[in-house]
Amino acid sequence: TRVRVRQERERISGSRFPIYDLYDMGAEYYVEDISEKGLQILGINTNAGESRTFVVQGYAFDDIQSFSFDAESRWAKAVSGEGLARAGFEITDISEEGLRELRALLSKLAPGYGSAR
């Protein structure tokens, strides 16, 4: 299973990784697609318009600190065959430090990410 890293319309493959809801840390979801603007998550039951605060645990990566951000669901659907739900979220609030860590994560998943800035 892969993660696609988006920079504008560009998609780059990397490994799927876990993400958590700050208010339900026992539930583990998986990021399948991510950019600085949003992400697609597998295994999450939600409705369009619902807001969540997500946490990326730094221990999942060697040189990234844990960070969190707020996001709003833009779409949600059940995935036939896998039995899991999938949803797309727009990142609505992230601290400067969180954005730095997110960019570091994107660079780790896709070496060269952001080098065209």
C-alpha positions as CSV (number, residue, x, y, z in Angstrom):
1,T,0.0,0.0,0.0
2,R,1.3,3.4,-0.9
3,V,0.9,7.1,0.0
4,R,0.8,9.7,-2.7
5,V,2.4,13.0,-1.8
6,R,0.9,16.0,-3.7
7,Q,2.6,19.2,-4.5
8,E,0.2,21.1,-6.6
9,R,-1.0,18.4,-9.1
10,E,2.2,16.3,-8.8
11,R,1.8,12.9,-7.1
12,I,4.8,11.0,-5.6
13,S,4.6,7.6,-4.0
14,G,5.8,6.7,-0.5
15,S,4.7,4.4,2.4
16,R,1.3,4.5,4.1
17,F,1.6,5.7,7.7
18,P,-0.6,5.9,10.8
19,I,-2.4,9.0,12.0
20,Y,-4.6,9.6,15.1
21,D,-7.5,11.7,16.2
22,L,-6.4,13.8,19.1
23,Y,-9.6,13.1,21.0
24,D,-9.6,9.3,20.3
25,M,-5.9,8.3,20.3
26,G,-6.9,4.6,20.6
27,A,-8.2,4.6,17.0
28,E,-5.5,4.3,14.4
29,Y,-6.1,5.5,10.8
30,Y,-3.9,5.4,7.8
31,V,-2.8,8.3,5.5
32,E,-3.0,7.3,1.8
33,D,-2.5,10.7,0.2
34,I,-1.1,13.9,1.7
35,S,0.0,17.4,0.7
36,E,0.4,20.7,2.6
37,K,-3.3,21.4,1.9
38,G,-5.0,18.2,2.8
39,L,-4.9,14.4,3.1
40,Q,-6.9,11.2,2.4
41,I,-7.4,8.8,5.3
42,L,-8.3,5.2,5.3
43,G,-10.3,3.6,8.1
44,I,-12.1,6.7,9.4
45,N,-15.9,7.1,9.6
46,T,-16.9,10.7,9.2
47,N,-19.3,13.0,7.3
48,A,-18.5,15.9,5.0
49,G,-18.1,19.1,7.0
50,E,-16.9,17.3,10.2
51,S,-13.8,18.8,11.8
52,R,-11.1,16.8,13.5
53,T,-7.7,17.4,15.1
54,F,-5.2,14.9,13.9
55,V,-1.8,13.9,15.4
56,V,1.2,12.5,13.5
57,Q,3.4,10.6,16.0
58,G,7.0,11.4,15.5
59,Y,8.2,8.0,16.7
60,A,6.9,6.6,13.4
61,F,9.7,8.5,11.7
62,D,13.4,8.8,12.6
63,D,13.8,12.6,12.5
64,I,10.3,14.1,12.7
65,Q,8.7,15.5,15.8
66,S,5.1,14.8,16.6
67,F,2.7,17.4,15.4
68,S,-1.0,18.1,15.1
69,F,-3.4,20.1,12.9
70,D,-7.1,20.7,12.4
71,A,-8.8,19.5,9.3
72,E,-12.3,19.5,7.9
73,S,-13.8,16.5,6.0
74,R,-14.6,17.4,2.4
75,W,-15.9,14.0,1.4
76,A,-16.4,10.6,2.8
77,K,-17.3,7.1,1.4
78,A,-17.3,3.5,2.2
79,V,-14.8,1.3,0.4
80,S,-16.3,-1.9,-0.9
81,G,-14.2,-5.0,-0.6
82,E,-11.9,-3.5,2.1
83,G,-14.7,-2.9,4.5
84,L,-13.1,0.4,5.5
85,A,-14.2,4.0,5.1
86,R,-12.1,6.6,3.3
87,A,-12.3,10.4,3.7
88,G,-10.6,13.5,2.3
89,F,-9.7,16.3,4.6
90,E,-8.6,19.9,4.0
91,I,-6.1,21.2,6.6
92,T,-7.7,24.2,8.1
93,D,-5.2,25.1,10.9
94,I,-1.6,24.2,11.6
95,S,1.1,25.9,13.6
96,E,4.3,27.1,12.0
97,E,6.1,24.4,13.8
98,G,3.6,21.8,12.7
99,L,3.9,23.0,9.1
100,R,7.7,22.7,9.3
101,E,7.3,19.1,10.5
102,L,4.7,18.4,7.8
103,R,7.1,19.6,5.2
104,A,9.9,17.5,6.7
105,L,7.6,14.5,6.5
106,L,6.7,15.2,2.9
107,S,10.4,15.5,2.1
108,K,11.1,12.2,3.8
109,L,8.3,10.5,1.9
110,A,9.3,12.1,-1.4
111,P,13.0,13.2,-1.5
112,G,13.2,16.5,-3.4
113,Y,9.7,17.6,-2.3
114,G,9.5,21.4,-2.2
115,S,12.9,21.9,-3.9
116,A,11.2,23.9,-6.7
117,R,10.1,26.6,-4.2
